[in-house]
Amino acid sequence: VMAAGCVLNIPNALGTTVLEYEHVTHAGSATLSMDAVTRGRSDRPEFTLNYLPLPIVHEDFSLTIRALTASRKRGTALDTLRAAMATRNVVEYIENMFFNGPGGGVTATSFTYGGGTIYGACNFTSRNQYTTMADWGSSGITGTEVLKDVLNMKQLMIDDKHYGPYMIYIPTAYKTVLDDEFKASSDKPIRQRLMEIGGIAGIRVADKLPDDNVIMIELKPETVRMCVGFQPMMLEWQAMGGMQFEYKVMAIMVPQFRADADGNCGIVHGTTS
């Protein structure tokens, strides 16, 4: 999402707890006449205020001066190792929040603060929902069934006036399935055939996306954007008279999924049932 330019940078993020944004209704329409004397419509767009919480994702840890000194003597940098683990946990939490909401697990949840709610792609209220023809992870799935599902999901996008480009996210369990042959004696895998569909920008494996779920998202800021106050950073301070080092890895990165004022949305959530 960020690589596609769907990013909103939040200045002074620590001092901004809620993002305020607007929904704008469609207004007016063009008129055809010979002399332009005929009065056209002069509708005024309506603006609806909405809010998105901007919480901090963080992990804390501490190391005593003896543990640090001993690790450096052994040649194992314990502080950098633990920092890398904490950073990975923070990033994985953000990925999980993108798909499932900010609950920290694999069950779709939400987070509400300041009049706004954070949703994941799997529980965003305006998303389009689609039941796949078959379980993509089953041994009996065919490339034709997967292709038909993707075409149906794309049509839902078009019906909601979202014309791409589209990114498809699949769970880890589907990875090898898409690498299988599209059909018997085929010279291409299912993945390659799907990439030949117009408007498909890519297929990504998302480890935090639960099994039996497929997400198609239009890669445009009006559909999805990552609100970034700052990317993962680490703070360090001393405690206990310098005998203990405290650390905090933290980030403000919140996914924002959006629909227009008419409820049209560039997200399709496919499930097996």
MARSE-691802 format. One record per residue (C-alpha): residue in three letters; y, z, x. Coordinates in steps of 0.001 Angstrom, whole numbers, plus 500000, padded with zeros to 6 digits. Layout:
<ropas>
ROPA | ALA | Y | Z | X
...
</ropas>
This chain:
<ropas>
ROPA | VAL | 500000 | 500000 | 500000
ROPA | MET | 502425 | 500933 | 502745
ROPA | ALA | 501460 | 497853 | 504773
ROPA | ALA | 502435 | 495733 | 501757
ROPA | GLY | 505929 | 497235 | 501828
ROPA | CYS | 505447 | 499371 | 498725
ROPA | VAL | 507289 | 502358 | 500199
ROPA | LEU | 510208 | 504487 | 499086
ROPA | ASN | 511657 | 506565 | 501904
ROPA | ILE | 513076 | 509890 | 500735
ROPA | PRO | 516062 | 511112 | 502786
ROPA | ASN | 516364 | 514881 | 503320
ROPA | ALA | 512856 | 515280 | 501923
ROPA | LEU | 512633 | 519032 | 502527
ROPA | GLY | 515681 | 519484 | 500337
ROPA | THR | 514409 | 517135 | 497612
ROPA | THR | 511740 | 518686 | 495424
ROPA | VAL | 511747 | 516067 | 492649
ROPA | LEU | 512363 | 512315 | 492701
ROPA | GLU | 514444 | 511079 | 489772
ROPA | TYR | 513860 | 507493 | 488676
ROPA | GLU | 514424 | 505326 | 485598
ROPA | HIS | 512537 | 503139 | 483181
ROPA | VAL | 514606 | 500191 | 481985
ROPA | THR | 513872 | 498327 | 478768
ROPA | HIS | 514121 | 494555 | 478601
ROPA | ALA | 517431 | 493431 | 477116
ROPA | GLY | 518785 | 490156 | 475862
ROPA | SER | 517426 | 486635 | 475914
ROPA | ALA | 518860 | 483258 | 476787
ROPA | THR | 520218 | 480961 | 474061
ROPA | LEU | 520230 | 477160 | 473960
ROPA | SER | 523233 | 475397 | 472378
ROPA | MET | 525316 | 472251 | 472959
ROPA | ASP | 528698 | 473852 | 473512
ROPA | ALA | 528002 | 477548 | 474247
ROPA | VAL | 530291 | 478570 | 471373
ROPA | THR | 527331 | 479996 | 469514
ROPA | ARG | 527285 | 483685 | 470233
ROPA | GLY | 524168 | 484829 | 472035
ROPA | ARG | 522486 | 488205 | 471925
ROPA | SER | 524282 | 490973 | 473803
ROPA | ASP | 521697 | 493711 | 473914
ROPA | ARG | 522200 | 496607 | 476269
ROPA | PRO | 519255 | 497853 | 478330
ROPA | GLU | 518155 | 501411 | 477715
ROPA | PHE | 517430 | 503771 | 480589
ROPA | THR | 514905 | 506595 | 480443
ROPA | LEU | 514941 | 509248 | 483156
ROPA | ASN | 511620 | 510244 | 484730
ROPA | TYR | 510681 | 512658 | 487485
ROPA | LEU | 508091 | 512811 | 490259
ROPA | PRO | 507359 | 516062 | 492127
ROPA | LEU | 507496 | 515885 | 495927
ROPA | PRO | 505195 | 518670 | 497158
ROPA | ILE | 504145 | 519195 | 500772
ROPA | VAL | 500573 | 518532 | 501882
ROPA | HIS | 499770 | 520863 | 504768
ROPA | GLU | 497074 | 522643 | 506724
ROPA | ASP | 497667 | 525780 | 508782
ROPA | PHE | 495699 | 527094 | 511743
ROPA | SER | 496190 | 529511 | 514616
ROPA | LEU | 494819 | 529950 | 518106
ROPA | THR | 495014 | 532980 | 520374
ROPA | ILE | 496409 | 532642 | 523866
ROPA | ARG | 493018 | 533596 | 525326
ROPA | ALA | 491236 | 530853 | 523384
ROPA | LEU | 493816 | 528298 | 524483
ROPA | THR | 493707 | 529381 | 528103
ROPA | ALA | 489914 | 529393 | 528203
ROPA | SER | 489668 | 525936 | 526581
ROPA | ARG | 492125 | 524423 | 529046
ROPA | LYS | 490206 | 525997 | 531916
ROPA | ARG | 487031 | 524326 | 530635
ROPA | GLY | 488845 | 521030 | 530246
ROPA | THR | 488559 | 520979 | 526437
ROPA | ALA | 492017 | 520811 | 524831
ROPA | LEU | 491312 | 523067 | 521863
ROPA | ASP | 494859 | 522848 | 520519
ROPA | THR | 494917 | 519038 | 520385
ROPA | LEU | 491389 | 518913 | 518961
ROPA | ARG | 492280 | 521274 | 516118
ROPA | ALA | 495545 | 519435 | 515523
ROPA | ALA | 493662 | 516141 | 515174
ROPA | MET | 491265 | 517716 | 512676
ROPA | ALA | 494128 | 519181 | 510623
ROPA | THR | 495987 | 515860 | 510639
ROPA | ARG | 492873 | 514064 | 509444
ROPA | ASN | 492441 | 516596 | 506630
ROPA | VAL | 496044 | 516101 | 505525
ROPA | VAL | 495701 | 512312 | 505542
ROPA | GLU | 492413 | 512476 | 503629
ROPA | TYR | 494016 | 514745 | 501041
ROPA | ILE | 496758 | 512156 | 500546
ROPA | GLU | 494148 | 509406 | 500177
ROPA | ASN | 492255 | 511495 | 497659
ROPA | MET | 495496 | 512173 | 495771
ROPA | PHE | 496171 | 508439 | 495630
ROPA | PHE | 492941 | 507802 | 493757
ROPA | ASN | 492076 | 511064 | 491981
ROPA | GLY | 495271 | 513050 | 491688
ROPA | PRO | 496222 | 516110 | 493768
ROPA | GLY | 493236 | 518317 | 492983
ROPA | GLY | 491679 | 518041 | 496420
ROPA | GLY | 488244 | 517058 | 495115
ROPA | VAL | 486829 | 513869 | 493636
ROPA | THR | 487621 | 514742 | 490017
ROPA | ALA | 490788 | 513166 | 488639
ROPA | THR | 493490 | 515800 | 488194
ROPA | SER | 497267 | 515954 | 488065
ROPA | PHE | 500103 | 518117 | 489375
ROPA | THR | 503172 | 518979 | 487305
ROPA | TYR | 506492 | 520351 | 488527
ROPA | GLY | 510148 | 519919 | 487631
ROPA | GLY | 509461 | 517895 | 484512
ROPA | GLY | 507279 | 515345 | 486294
ROPA | THR | 503597 | 514810 | 486998
ROPA | ILE | 501689 | 513316 | 489921
ROPA | TYR | 498758 | 511154 | 488861
ROPA | GLY | 496070 | 509299 | 490751
ROPA | ALA | 495058 | 505708 | 490100
ROPA | CYS | 491983 | 506934 | 488203
ROPA | ASN | 493946 | 509036 | 485697
ROPA | PHE | 497382 | 507407 | 485474
ROPA | THR | 498029 | 507406 | 481743
ROPA | SER | 499314 | 503812 | 481498
ROPA | ARG | 496539 | 502176 | 483534
ROPA | ASN | 494368 | 499495 | 481986
ROPA | GLN | 490779 | 500646 | 481564
ROPA | TYR | 487822 | 498306 | 481824
ROPA | THR | 484073 | 498792 | 481497
ROPA | THR | 482173 | 496723 | 484035
ROPA | MET | 479304 | 494488 | 482959
ROPA | ALA | 476900 | 496342 | 485250
ROPA | ASP | 476785 | 499030 | 487897
ROPA | TRP | 477973 | 497346 | 491101
ROPA | GLY | 475909 | 499809 | 493111
ROPA | SER | 472605 | 499032 | 491394
ROPA | SER | 469941 | 497001 | 493127
ROPA | GLY | 469814 | 494498 | 490265
ROPA | ILE | 473490 | 493537 | 490303
ROPA | THR | 474224 | 489849 | 490817
ROPA | GLY | 477188 | 488189 | 492468
ROPA | THR | 477928 | 486390 | 489212
ROPA | GLU | 478300 | 489703 | 487351
ROPA | VAL | 480637 | 491100 | 490003
ROPA | LEU | 482692 | 487892 | 489950
ROPA | LYS | 482982 | 488018 | 486158
ROPA | ASP | 484128 | 491635 | 486277
ROPA | VAL | 486866 | 490815 | 488776
ROPA | LEU | 488010 | 487841 | 486695
ROPA | ASN | 488130 | 490035 | 483588
ROPA | MET | 490166 | 492661 | 485438
ROPA | LYS | 492545 | 489993 | 486684
ROPA | GLN | 493003 | 488738 | 483119
ROPA | LEU | 493986 | 492240 | 482009
ROPA | MET | 496663 | 492138 | 484706
ROPA | ILE | 497932 | 488778 | 483490
ROPA | ASP | 497986 | 490004 | 479890
ROPA | ASP | 500258 | 492837 | 481050
ROPA | LYS | 502539 | 490380 | 482873
ROPA | HIS | 501422 | 491338 | 486363
ROPA | TYR | 500575 | 488267 | 488402
ROPA | GLY | 499594 | 489606 | 491806
ROPA | PRO | 498943 | 489867 | 494640
ROPA | TYR | 496056 | 492217 | 493875
ROPA | MET | 494176 | 494670 | 496062
ROPA | ILE | 490670 | 495766 | 495042
ROPA | TYR | 489455 | 499234 | 496048
ROPA | ILE | 485753 | 500038 | 495966
ROPA | PRO | 483806 | 503244 | 496779
ROPA | THR | 481680 | 503488 | 499898
ROPA | ALA | 478505 | 502977 | 497860
ROPA | TYR | 479602 | 499400 | 497016
ROPA | LYS | 480345 | 498320 | 500576
ROPA | THR | 476928 | 496899 | 501449
ROPA | VAL | 476559 | 495399 | 497964
ROPA | LEU | 479561 | 493125 | 498507
ROPA | ASP | 478121 | 492085 | 501870
ROPA | ASP | 474997 | 490766 | 500149
ROPA | GLU | 474574 | 487076 | 499308
ROPA | PHE | 476533 | 485854 | 496299
ROPA | LYS | 473425 | 484144 | 494931
ROPA | ALA | 469983 | 483147 | 496131
ROPA | SER | 470111 | 480796 | 499112
ROPA | SER | 473896 | 481217 | 499214
ROPA | ASP | 475862 | 480593 | 502390
ROPA | LYS | 478482 | 483245 | 501600
ROPA | PRO | 478530 | 486967 | 500710
ROPA | ILE | 479893 | 488310 | 497422
ROPA | ARG | 482986 | 489608 | 499228
ROPA | GLN | 483897 | 486141 | 500490
ROPA | ARG | 483479 | 484621 | 497029
ROPA | LEU | 485777 | 487262 | 495508
ROPA | MET | 488416 | 486563 | 498143
ROPA | GLU | 488478 | 482943 | 496949
ROPA | ILE | 489907 | 484076 | 493604
ROPA | GLY | 493597 | 483289 | 493393
ROPA | GLY | 495840 | 486306 | 493893
ROPA | ILE | 493254 | 488580 | 495532
ROPA | ALA | 494932 | 489916 | 498686
ROPA | GLY | 492010 | 491977 | 499907
ROPA | ILE | 489091 | 494292 | 499214
ROPA | ARG | 489230 | 497773 | 500713
ROPA | VAL | 486591 | 500500 | 500891
ROPA | ALA | 488063 | 503850 | 499822
ROPA | ASP | 485931 | 506788 | 500858
ROPA | LYS | 487680 | 509096 | 498365
ROPA | LEU | 487146 | 506799 | 495390
ROPA | PRO | 484242 | 508190 | 493328
ROPA | ASP | 481109 | 506116 | 492828
ROPA | ASP | 481006 | 503861 | 489750
ROPA | ASN | 484767 | 503260 | 489946
ROPA | VAL | 486670 | 500120 | 490927
ROPA | ILE | 490453 | 499945 | 491140
ROPA | MET | 492563 | 496782 | 491091
ROPA | ILE | 496250 | 497285 | 491880
ROPA | GLU | 499109 | 494805 | 492011
ROPA | LEU | 500805 | 495273 | 495383
ROPA | LYS | 504380 | 495404 | 494174
ROPA | PRO | 506818 | 498356 | 494215
ROPA | GLU | 507275 | 498196 | 490449
ROPA | THR | 503558 | 498998 | 490128
ROPA | VAL | 502835 | 501355 | 493015
ROPA | ARG | 504719 | 502814 | 495940
ROPA | MET | 504236 | 505615 | 498409
ROPA | CYS | 507161 | 508019 | 498332
ROPA | VAL | 507520 | 509172 | 501927
ROPA | GLY | 509634 | 512103 | 503003
ROPA | PHE | 507917 | 512274 | 506366
ROPA | GLN | 504498 | 511350 | 507694
ROPA | PRO | 502166 | 513992 | 509184
ROPA | MET | 503928 | 516149 | 511748
ROPA | MET | 503018 | 519425 | 513456
ROPA | LEU | 505067 | 522604 | 513806
ROPA | GLU | 504283 | 525284 | 516396
ROPA | TRP | 505540 | 528846 | 516788
ROPA | GLN | 504421 | 532032 | 518461
ROPA | ALA | 503388 | 535333 | 516873
ROPA | MET | 502097 | 538710 | 518018
ROPA | GLY | 504484 | 538799 | 520954
ROPA | GLY | 503296 | 535429 | 522210
ROPA | MET | 499601 | 536346 | 522056
ROPA | GLN | 498942 | 533959 | 519149
ROPA | PHE | 500106 | 530420 | 518451
ROPA | GLU | 500614 | 529354 | 514840
ROPA | TYR | 500449 | 525711 | 513791
ROPA | LYS | 501163 | 523764 | 510619
ROPA | VAL | 500453 | 520073 | 510077
ROPA | MET | 502372 | 518828 | 507063
ROPA | ALA | 503553 | 515691 | 505301
ROPA | ILE | 505470 | 514652 | 502202
ROPA | MET | 503706 | 511518 | 500990
ROPA | VAL | 503277 | 511169 | 497241
ROPA | PRO | 501852 | 508107 | 495450
ROPA | GLN | 503828 | 506880 | 492477
ROPA | PHE | 502205 | 504623 | 489887
ROPA | ARG | 504511 | 502966 | 487400
ROPA | ALA | 504508 | 501006 | 484171
ROPA | ASP | 507468 | 499308 | 482562
ROPA | ALA | 509235 | 500647 | 479491
ROPA | ASP | 506877 | 498641 | 477272
ROPA | GLY | 503800 | 500230 | 478848
ROPA | ASN | 502713 | 497165 | 480828
ROPA | CYS | 500948 | 498251 | 483995
ROPA | GLY | 499614 | 496487 | 487092
ROPA | ILE | 496625 | 498817 | 487507
ROPA | VAL | 493100 | 498224 | 486211
ROPA | HIS | 490523 | 501016 | 486440
ROPA | GLY | 486980 | 499748 | 486109
ROPA | THR | 484062 | 502083 | 485378
ROPA | THR | 480433 | 501615 | 484423
ROPA | SER | 480902 | 503369 | 481080
</ropas>
